Amino acid sequence: MTSKSAAKLIPSDPAKVMVIRDVTPNITTLSVPFLRFGHLKIGGRGTIVKLATGSLAVFSPVALTPDVKSKVSSLGTVKYIVAPDIEHHIFLKPWALEYPQAEVIGVEGLPEKREADPDTKGTKFTHVFTASNKRDLHISPEFDGEFEYEYMHSHKNKELVFVH
């Protein structure tokens, strides 16, 4: 369910190298090796935040391995899946399919980029930040009560930045 171009960036078996770490009782990181431009070894990291309401927000989703699914089910219900820029979306489709009730949040250009690729098309975005709506777009009282966010539309990757 990832694009053919993304396959060279990620491990062939993410389950073997995934590191799941509880940073705090409400924040969990999911770390896995990642190759930038297919050559430079850097890490990839997704983050799960458990909101005060018990809902889960997933930022930069990584491979949805059996251990990740188990961890998620132990934490609560995924309500938000965030692709915070034009690049951090490789595993968005598996998460959206596994958690169809979740609101998918992204940036302008990303829905079109994903729809152009037969391997990634079909994910419905609930909220898409654009240069024109960035000051007026709100996710939900529950989400907005815990996060401050800013959309950097002039950045090359269209960065969506969060503070919890």
C-alpha positions as CSV (number, residue, x, y, z in Angstrom):
1,M,0.0,0.0,0.0
2,T,3.0,2.3,-0.4
3,S,4.1,3.7,-3.7
4,K,6.8,2.0,-5.6
5,S,9.0,5.1,-5.3
6,A,8.7,5.0,-1.5
7,A,9.6,1.3,-1.3
8,K,13.3,2.1,-1.6
9,L,13.1,4.5,1.3
10,I,11.8,2.2,4.0
11,P,12.9,-1.2,5.5
12,S,11.7,-4.3,3.8
13,D,10.3,-5.6,7.1
14,P,9.6,-2.6,9.4
15,A,8.3,-5.0,12.1
16,K,11.9,-6.3,12.7
17,V,13.4,-2.8,13.3
18,M,10.5,-0.8,14.8
19,V,11.2,0.7,18.2
20,I,8.1,1.6,20.2
21,R,8.8,3.9,23.1
22,D,6.5,5.5,25.7
23,V,8.0,8.9,26.2
24,T,5.3,9.9,28.7
25,P,2.1,8.1,29.7
26,N,0.4,10.1,26.9
27,I,3.1,10.2,24.2
28,T,4.4,7.2,22.3
29,T,7.0,7.3,19.6
30,L,7.3,4.7,16.8
31,S,10.8,4.8,15.3
32,V,12.1,3.0,12.2
33,P,15.1,3.5,9.9
34,F,14.5,5.6,6.8
35,L,16.6,6.5,3.8
36,R,16.5,10.1,2.7
37,F,16.6,10.3,-1.1
38,G,17.1,6.5,-1.0
39,H,20.7,6.9,0.2
40,L,21.1,8.9,3.4
41,K,20.4,6.9,6.5
42,I,18.2,8.9,8.9
43,G,15.4,7.8,11.2
44,G,11.7,8.0,10.6
45,R,9.4,8.6,13.6
46,G,5.7,8.6,14.1
47,T,4.1,10.0,17.3
48,I,0.9,9.0,19.1
49,V,-0.6,11.5,21.5
50,K,-3.4,10.4,23.8
51,L,-5.6,13.4,24.4
52,A,-7.3,14.2,27.7
53,T,-10.5,12.9,26.2
54,G,-8.8,9.5,25.5
55,S,-8.8,10.0,21.7
56,L,-5.5,9.4,19.9
57,A,-3.8,11.7,17.4
58,V,-1.2,10.1,15.2
59,F,1.4,12.3,13.6
60,S,3.6,11.2,10.7
61,P,2.3,7.6,10.6
62,V,4.9,4.9,10.1
63,A,4.4,1.2,9.1
64,L,1.3,-0.2,10.8
65,T,2.9,-3.4,12.0
66,P,1.2,-5.9,14.3
67,D,3.1,-4.5,17.3
68,V,2.0,-1.0,16.4
69,K,-1.6,-2.1,16.1
70,S,-1.4,-3.7,19.5
71,K,0.1,-0.6,21.0
72,V,-2.6,1.6,19.5
73,S,-5.4,-0.7,20.8
74,S,-3.9,-0.5,24.3
75,L,-3.9,3.3,24.2
76,G,-7.4,4.0,22.8
77,T,-9.1,5.0,19.6
78,V,-7.4,6.7,16.7
79,K,-9.4,9.9,16.0
80,Y,-6.8,12.0,14.1
81,I,-4.2,11.0,11.6
82,V,-1.8,13.8,10.6
83,A,0.4,14.0,7.5
84,P,2.3,17.2,8.6
85,D,3.8,17.9,5.2
86,I,4.0,16.9,1.5
87,E,6.5,14.1,2.4
88,H,5.4,12.5,5.7
89,H,2.6,10.4,4.2
90,I,4.0,7.1,3.0
91,F,1.9,5.0,5.4
92,L,-1.2,7.2,5.5
93,K,-3.4,4.8,3.5
94,P,-3.0,1.7,5.8
95,W,-3.8,3.9,8.9
96,A,-6.8,5.4,7.2
97,L,-8.1,2.0,6.2
98,E,-7.5,0.5,9.6
99,Y,-9.1,3.4,11.4
100,P,-11.8,4.7,9.0
101,Q,-13.5,6.8,11.7
102,A,-10.3,8.9,12.0
103,E,-10.1,12.4,10.6
104,V,-7.2,12.7,8.2
105,I,-5.3,16.0,8.3
106,G,-2.9,17.2,5.6
107,V,-1.6,20.1,3.6
108,E,-2.4,21.5,0.2
109,G,-1.0,19.5,-2.7
110,L,-0.9,16.2,-0.7
111,P,-4.3,14.9,-1.6
112,E,-3.6,15.6,-5.3
113,K,-0.1,14.0,-5.0
114,R,-1.6,10.8,-3.5
115,E,-4.5,10.6,-6.0
116,A,-2.0,10.7,-8.9
117,D,-0.4,7.5,-7.7
118,P,-2.5,4.3,-8.1
119,D,-0.7,2.8,-5.0
120,T,-1.7,5.7,-2.6
121,K,-5.0,7.0,-4.1
122,G,-8.3,6.8,-2.2
123,T,-7.5,8.4,1.1
124,K,-10.2,11.0,2.1
125,F,-8.8,14.1,3.8
126,T,-11.0,15.6,6.4
127,H,-9.0,18.8,6.8
128,V,-6.5,20.3,4.3
129,F,-4.5,23.3,5.3
130,T,-4.0,25.9,2.5
131,A,-2.4,29.3,2.3
132,S,-5.8,30.9,2.2
133,N,-7.5,29.0,5.0
134,K,-4.6,28.5,7.5
135,R,-5.8,31.2,9.9
136,D,-9.4,30.0,9.9
137,L,-9.1,26.2,9.8
138,H,-9.9,24.5,13.1
139,I,-9.9,20.7,13.6
140,S,-12.2,20.2,16.6
141,P,-12.6,21.7,20.1
142,E,-11.0,18.5,21.5
143,F,-7.9,18.7,19.2
144,D,-7.6,22.5,19.3
145,G,-7.8,22.5,23.1
146,E,-4.5,20.5,23.2
147,F,-2.5,21.7,20.2
148,E,-1.3,24.9,18.8
149,Y,-0.4,24.7,15.2
150,E,0.9,26.7,12.3
151,Y,0.9,26.0,8.6
152,M,4.1,27.1,6.9
153,H,2.8,27.3,3.3
154,S,5.9,29.0,1.9
155,H,8.2,26.1,3.0
156,K,9.1,23.8,0.2
157,N,7.4,20.8,1.9
158,K,4.3,22.8,3.1
159,E,5.1,22.2,6.8
160,L,2.4,21.9,9.4
161,V,3.9,22.4,12.9
162,F,2.3,21.4,16.2
163,V,2.9,22.2,19.9
164,H,1.3,20.1,22.5
